[in-house]
Every structure is written in C-alpha cells, then in structure tokens.
Amino acid sequence: MSFLLRGTALSLINYPCSISIALLFLDIDSCHDSMPQNFQDAVTVTRMLGIQYLWIDSLCIIQDSKEDWEREGAKMGDIYHNAYVTIAATCASKSEDGFLQTDFVDSRTLITFPTESFSMSYCNLVLQETDVVGSHWEEGVEDATWNSRAWTMQERFLSPRTIHFSKHQIYWECQTQKLSETGESIFHAPLTPPDRPSLFVEEEPLPNGEESVEISSIAAYKNDMYDWWYTIAARYSIRNLTYPSDKLPALSGLAALMSSLTATKTPDSYLCGIWEGDLAFGLLWRYSDARFQGPFTSRAPSWSWAKSDNQVIWRDREGAARSQIRMISKNVQLQGLNPYGEIKAAVLHLSGKIIPVALQVPASAQFRMSDPKIPSQFPCEIRRLHETDIVAIGSLDNPEDRDGQRLHLLQVERQDIGVTGRENNWSGLLMQKVDVGYSNYLRIGVYILCRDHLGIFETEEERPFTLE
C-alpha cells in the first residue's frame, strides 16, 4: 500500500469527465492544456508550494476499470490522511471552472495619519471587518456546493491540512484552527462534535506495563465514540452523490478511522453504517427529513440507514441502556475489495422477542404532541392484534400506506431513566415478515412503547430470526 509522504491531494466535485488522458510518467506537461481547469490550477498550486507530487483521483484511478477502482478506491481515506496538504477547489462547481480566478473582497479600511516620529512622517492603520470574514467563510466554505458532496466530507475531515480556494478568498484549515487569507481566525463550530480526535496517535506503555492510547476525549468511553460516529453519519447522510452506489464507499475512510480507534480497546465489526459493538442502539435510527428519498435497497439492507438519502438521526442516550437482542451470526457480502465499501447483500441472524401487531396510519395528533421523545416522522399508532389499546407509537422509514397491515415489534433496547433507574423506556424495530412460515423480516421503522404497556414482552420467549 502506497502513501503520499510529501504530496498534495486535490479535493473537488467529481462528475463524469469526457476527457481521456494517457497516464504516462512524462505526460503531465504535454497534456497540461487539455486537462480540466481545476486540474491545471492544482498543478500550478502544487508547483508554487514546492511540492513534488499531486494526487487527483480522476487521473490516479483508471476511471473505466472496475478492478482499479475497487483496489485504489479503498485507499482514498489513507491518501487524504497522509497527504501533506489538500487543495480544496471549494468555489468550483465543476471540473472546468477552475479555482484560482476568485473575486477577492477587500473588507479592509486604510487610515493614514501624521506622526511626530523622526523616523516616519505618517502611519497607516488597517481596520478589518471581522464579521465579514466569518460570513465569507460560511458562504464560501460551509455553504459551498463542494461541501454538500458526499466524498468531500471524509476528504476534508481526514486531511491534516486543507487550503480552501473559495469564492472570496483563500482559507487555511487544519486540526487546530481555521485562518482567512487576511490573517483572521475563523470562529466556527468543529466539523463534528465532540472535538474530533487526533489522527496521529501512538501507543505508549504505562508504568505498570499496560498499553494505552492517548486520543481525544471522544474515545475515553465507548458510548462517546459511537455517539461521535452517529454525528458523522447524520451529517453525511444528506450529502449528495452522483452515483447512489457510492453511499457506503464515500464514507469508508471515516469508517476505517473509527475501526482503528475502537480496535485499540476492543475489536469491532462494521455493519453497513453501524457497529456490532453498539448494535442495539445503532439499529434504532430514524429519518428526520420529511422528503423521503429512495429507498435504494440494492445498496444497503433494510436495517441500514444507508438505504436512503434522507437525514438520519439517533435519539440521545438517557442513562444506562441494555440490549434485548443477541447476535447469532452475520453475513455481509462485499461488492469489491473495500471492507467498508459497497456490498452485495447483508443479513443479521439474531435472537430476540417478537410480537405481532397492527398499524394505524397516521397517528392521532394527541400522541404525536404529548411526548417530545415520541418519534414524529411518518408517525403511526400500534395496537396488538384484535385489541383497541395503543401499545406503542412508531415512526416509519417509508411513508407508503401500511394502514391496517399486520406487522411485528422486535424488542431491541431498554433504557433506565432517572437517577434511580426505576423508570425505563422500551424501544425497538417495527418489522414486516418477508414470507409466511419463515423467520425472515425487513425493518420498516422504529417504535417506543407507551408507558402503560411496558410489560407486553414479559411472557414472550426469545427466538432466532433473520433481519434482511
């Protein structure tokens, strides 16, 4: 596996490129003028920085070779992580735009006044409107089309240093600060809360001989690490893709980082956007965007948030949580060589308590508004078969009409609430049986039990089943 020890990487919006460029060692000068303007500008910046190597995915990965893409695409996270600096074509919406012809907005005011000094007859005072710098950062970087693309999230996050060429000026971003071209610091929230971890960590032996890893506070406790991942996934989930099949590959660099950090404590398995070590909580995602998009079931199983392009969210952890499901085995079939990338199929073989229920869509307003913890996206009321009492409130992944359908509740997690832990919330998956007579199910939503029906699973026996 090769890395850029001292080179630049180009981060831009990738669209299918109609220009075919021979990948020959001495071709860069001869084909320079035929390259898209973004590529030409990247070569110019790299040379001006005195750096010898430049990595551009469209040139360094053979675009019409599936084998080369599978092999090299799996390394993209490492490439940006190990690049000396990343050049971000933040202002360019397509490869032909270029990014060096920016409209610099000079918000500085120069005041000249006389002095009584013998060494000079006048003095210049430069005033800078600091709020303008911040607003330009928002417009030029955070709100840029470049920052809405799926691939650029891990490129930006994993890069140790990034130079943003925005519409108004150039910005510097590293793991400790953001600076404008005029020298002002940018006061902006971190890319992902809590503070992102240092990517350059080493194991050091403690006095008693035990091994420890000094990373940021998010890795101090496993729940914090998983919550950090859920923040990553939530922000990533609504980013745009040219190819829907890239949903998991475009996140694979961050998944590899997460795996390396958790591996220092206890090895964990990546399961299509969630983690086996936090399986119960990880399965209890829901969509927050009312504009349902998808699902793209061929790229992810029903239990993965990656099946759709809606924004995914997880509820806050409220005290100790206890898993009510048990993993028997898993079967994840990869499409290529990237262990965190595109999949062919993925199923979970689990054991848990399941009860049949009936659905009513939509849920009445009194239940949607009575408790802020109740999921409100595509809400539905859940009743036991042949009964009238509402036992749970659910949130559907897809708003298609399921009124009156026979479905199933899977008990997934119990959360102890309050200081004493005597109160608890039960929550789980709303599932649909694939075939009568088989124990195969599809996830179609999540639910929480109503307070008067927390014991409905007490008489049920655990049984094995398959979640597709």
QUIMO-V490895 format. One line per field, one symbol per residue. burial: + if it has 16 or more other C-alpha atoms within 10 Angstrom, else -. A space follows every 50 residues. Layout:
burial: ???
This chain:
burial: ---+--++++++++--------------------+++++++++-++---- --+++-++--++------++-++++++++++++++++++++++++-++++ --------------------------------++-++-++++-+++++++ +++++++++++++++++++++++++--+++----++----+--+-++-+- ------------+-+--++-----+++++++++++++++++--+++++++ +++++++++-++-----+-+++++++++++++++++++---+--++--++ ++++++++++++++------+--+++-----+---++++++++-++++++ ++++-++++++++---++-----+++++++++++-----++++++++++- -+---++++++++++++------++++++++++------+++++++++++ ---+--+----+-+++++
